[in-house]
Amino acid sequence: MESLDGSLHKKFAGIFLKRVCLLREVLPNLDGLTVLHAGPPFVTSDVPAAVRNATVHALLFEGGVTTPDQAVNLIDSGKVNFQPAQDWGVVTPLAQVVSPSMPVFVIGDGASQMCAPIVEGAPIGIRFGSPEPECLESLRCHADFAVRELGPLLQKSPVKVAAVIKTALEEGNDCHSLTDQANSAFLGQLEGLSNEYRTLLENSPGFVLPILMAAAGWLLQFGPRAPDCSGRVVAAGGNGLQFGIRLSGQTEWSTILAQPPEGTLFPNQEGRPVLGSIGDSAVIDFCGLGGQALSQAPSLVSDWEVLLPKDWSTRPGSVLGPSSGVVCAQRVTERQLVPIVNLALVSADARGGILGKGFYQPDLSLFKAAQARGAL
């Protein structure tokens, strides 16, 4: 298979996964009660159950509390400081929150960088909002391996992100909902991992997703500016309650109510409530992958055939800037077509967990509001 123009991966040339470190090494001013979450700021003290569950795990990981009840009390008393990750140069998937002691991937070109958290393996997982204690155990395992093995390897030989994306697209991945081939391509650039760690990562096809997110987040914020794109989107994501974007030069997010993604449920998940769109992984789709690369992932098209808009295959040409390759608010509003964002379906109840896979289409009013904000 070939990408839309054979060059989707080329916009990521020069971006490398350079190192693994603790978040506090990148952002030393964060305290142990600050957590970075996906999407725009929360407008009230209420946060979705999935994010609360992830925050409990984060507080236990930090070590300031020793029981889930103590963590819940800190959240309920308003002592936890929730901050949008992208405002701090970090992207985080789904309900995952990032706290200072967590290890993060550091990705960039040497002059600027974007970070994303190391995630634990396949479901169940913190990023899916699960409260189960094994999530924290798994995160500690992944964190230990990443610091001991992955970090030193990357210092010797950074990973070329464009090469990972190229292989993934050629092998049927959209680089968002499907990342197994991207994960294999990532592992193919790593030599020297222990058999135990390599096996763990081979069984965690979503491990590469935050790497792709950070590369996309970097491209949005630091990539070349194009004269054919007025209203370049530099941040995008949902927090489960609101979905928002920020345009170049803006400091505040424009938001709309976050509707649940459409999609297909996994077996035995019928009837479970689906949370509104959540996750910073929308940055992937705003860079021309994910929902804008469905032509590379026929299995997703087959699964969602009755749900996808009829113009899904031509939509990318309407919403992406011709030279920048990223979503342009001006083009979106002029053509009255919005990007397709591939997102997991996360449970809205206290049980958390992933219910299925799907996609989300932010309302056109969001892009109009963002452009209007820029004109003020």
N, C-alpha and C positions, 0 to 999 in steps of 0.2 A: 504493500500500500504506500501511497505517497500523500503528503500533506497538501493542503489547498493550493499552495504555490511551490511546494517542495522546500520551503525555507522557514517554516514556523519556528524551528529550533534556533535559527540563526540570530534572532533578536537577543538570545541569551548568551551569545558568544562573549567571552571575557568575564563571565560571572563564575566564581569558584566557591565551592564549600571548602573553607580554609581552616576552620578549627572548631573544636568543642570546648566550651568553658562554662562556668557558672554564670547565671544571669547577673549576679551582683558584681562580677568582674567587668561587665559591660556597662551596667547601670548601678554604680556604687551608692547612689543616693536613695535607692529603694530600701524601705525597712521591711521587717518580717511580717508586717500586717498589711502590706500592699500586695495585691494580686492584679495581674494584667489579664483582661478578658477580651474576647472577640467582639468585633463590631463597634458601634458608637457608644457613648457614655450611657449608663442607666439614668433615666430621668427621675426615678423614685428609689426608695430604699429596697423595694422588692426586686429580687432577682429570680430567674427561673430555677426550679428545683434541680435541674441538671447542673447548673452553674454552682448552686449551693453545695451539691454533693462533691463537685470537683474542688471547691474551695476548702471543704473539710479535709479532703486528702492533702491539699497543698499545705494547710496549717500543720497537719500532722507530719508532713515531710520536712517542714521547717524546724520542727522540734520544740516550738514554743508551747505546745499543748500535747497532752499524752492520750486524750480520749476524744472520740467524736463529739460527745456531749459538750466538752469544753470548747471545741471548735465552733459548734453551733451557737453557743452562748456568745462567743466573740462576734459572730456574724449578726446575731439578733440584737446585740447591744450597739451596733453601728461602729464598732472599732476596726472593722476590716475596710480598707481603702480600695475600692474597685476602680481601676483605671483602664481606659481603652488601650489595648496593646499597641495598635498601629501608631498611636500618638507618641509612643516611646521607641519606635523603630523595631517593633516585634510583631510577628503575626502568630496566631495560635488557632488550632483547629477546633471546630465545633464548640463544645462546652468546656474544653480544657482551659484552665487558668495557669498562669506562669508566676511563680514566686521566686524570690532572690536566690535561694539555694539550689534551684533546679538547673540541670545542665541544658545548654542551648547550642544549636548549630549557629555558626557565624558565617554568613555568605556575603560576597561582594566582589568588587574589582580591585581592592587595595586602597582606594581613596574613600569609599563609603561602604556601609555594611547594613545588613538586615539580619535579624535573629528569629529563630523559631525553636520551640521546645522539643527535646527528645521525648517521643511518646512511647508508652508501653505497647506491647504487641497487639494481636488480634483481639476482637471483642471477647469478654467484656473489657471496658477500658474507661479511664478517667475522662477521656475526650468525649465519650458517649454519655457522660453524666451518671455513670453507675456508682452506687454507694458501697459496693462490695469491697471488703478489706483486701482481697487479693489484687485489686487494682493498684493499691499502694505498694504491695510487695513486688509486683511486676515492675512498677516504675523505679523502685529502688534497685532492682536487678539491672534494668536497662541503663540507669544512670551510672551505676558502678562500672559496667562494661564500657560505656561510652567514654568515661573519663580515663579509664585504665588503658583501653585498647584503641578506640577510634580516634581520640584526640591526638596521641602521638603519631599515628599513621598519617593523619591529615597534615600535620606539620611538615612531614617529609614529602608528601605528594597530595596536594589539593585535588578535589574531584571536579572535573569539568562538567558543569550542569548541562550545557548545550548537548553534549554527547549522550547524556542520560535521556534527555527529552527526545532527541532524534530517534534513538533506538526504540523508545517506548511508543512513539507515534507510528513507527514502521511496523510494530508488532501488535497493534490493535488497542493501545491504551489512549485514553483522552487526557491522561496525566492528572486526573482529579478523582472521578468515581472509580476508575480502573488504573491501578498503579503497580500491578504485579511485575510487568515487564520493565517498568522504570526501576523498581526495586532490584531486579536482577541485574540491570545495566549498572546501577549504582554499586552493587557488590562486586561487579566485574572490574571496577576500577580500584578495588581495595585488595592489597596483598599483605599478608602477615596476620590476619585475624586468626584467633584460636578457632579450632573446630567447633567448640561449644558456642562461641559467640556467632560465628557464621551460620550455624544451624538455627540459632535463635532468630537471626535476622531473615534468613530464608523463609522461616515460618511466620514472618510478620510483614506481609506485602504492603501494608500501609506505613511502614517505617519511613519510607522515602518521602511521603506526602509533605511533612513540614519543610523538607529541603526544597521541594518544588514551590511551596508557598513562599518561602523566604526569597527565592530567586524571582518569583513574580512580584512580590512586594517591593523588592529592590528595583525591578524594572519600572514599576509604576512611579516610585518616588524619585529615582535617580537616573533613569534612562534618558536617552537623547530627547530633547524637545523638538516637536515637529510643527512647522508653520501651518500645516493643513489640519491641525487639531486645536480648536478653541474650546476650552473647558475640558482639559485632560483630567481624567480621574486618577488620583494618586492614592486613595484609600477606599476600601469597600469591604463591607461585611455586615453580619447580623449578630445581635446579642440574644436572640430568642424572642424579644419583645419589639425591637425596632430593627429595621435594616437601613443602613446609611451609606453615603458616599461623601468624600471630600475631594474638591477640585484643587488643582495647582494654585498656590497662593492663598488658599483659605486655611483658617485655623479651626473653624467650627464645622461639625458634620451637618449635612442635611439628611433628614430621616423620614421614614414612613412606617406605618404599622407593619410588623413582620408577619406575613402570612406563611402557613406551613408549606413546604415544598410539595409538589405533586410527584407521584412515583408509584413504585411497586413495593408491597410489604413482604417481608420475609414470612415463612410459614409460622403459624400460631401467633401472629402479632395483630390479627384483625381486632378492631375495637379499641385498641390502645390509642390514647390521645397523642397527636403529633405536635411538637413544639414549633413555634414560628421559626423562620429561617435563622440559622445560627452558624457562626464560624467566619474566620478571616480567610478561609480557603477560597472565597469568592474572588480574591485577587488573581487566582489562577485563570479564571474564566474572563476576567477583565483584561488579561494579557493575550487572549486569543486561543487559549487551551480550554480544557473542560467543555463547557456548553458551546463554545465556538469551535471546537474540534471534534464534534460528534461524527463527522464523516470519517474520522480515523478509527472510530469505535463502533462497528456495526452491531455488536452484541447489545450495546446500550440502546441503540436506535430500535432494535427488534423488541427489547423489553418495554420500551416506552412508546411504541409506534402510535398507539391510539391517543396518547396524551400530548405528544410533541406538537408544536405549531407546524402547520404545513410548510412554512418557509424556513424550517430549521437549517437546511443545508446552505441557504443563501444569506441567512441572517448575519453571519460574521462580516460580510462585505459591506453591510449597511451600518454596523455599529462600531467597527474598528477603524481608526485612522489609517489611511493608505500607507503612510511612511512610518508612523510610530508603531503600528500593530497593536495598540491598546485602545480601550474603549474611550470614545470621544463624546462628551455630553452634547456638544453641538450637533454632531451627526445623529445621535439618538433622538434629539428633539425635532430636528428637521425632518427626519424620515419616519418619526413616530414608531420606531421599533426599538425594543430594549434587548440587552444581552440575555442569553440563557445562562443560568448559573447552576451547575450540577452540585447538589447538596444531599447529604444523608438525612434521613428522617429520624429525628431523635425524640424519644418519649418525653412528653410534658409532665408526666406524673413523677412521684418521688422514687419510683423504682428505676427511673432512668433507662439507659440502654439504647441501642440502635434498632430501629424497627424496619428499616428498608433503605432503598436508594431512590433518588429522584432528582428533580430540578425545580428551580424557582425563577420566576420572571418579575423583577422589581417593577413597580408601577411607573409609568412614564412621568407622573407628577414629581417623582423624586429628582429626576434629571432637570426638569424645568425649575424646580425650587433651588437646586444647586446653582444653576446658571443665573437665576435671579439674584441669589446671594452674592455671586461674583460681580454683578453689575452695580451693586449698591456702593 
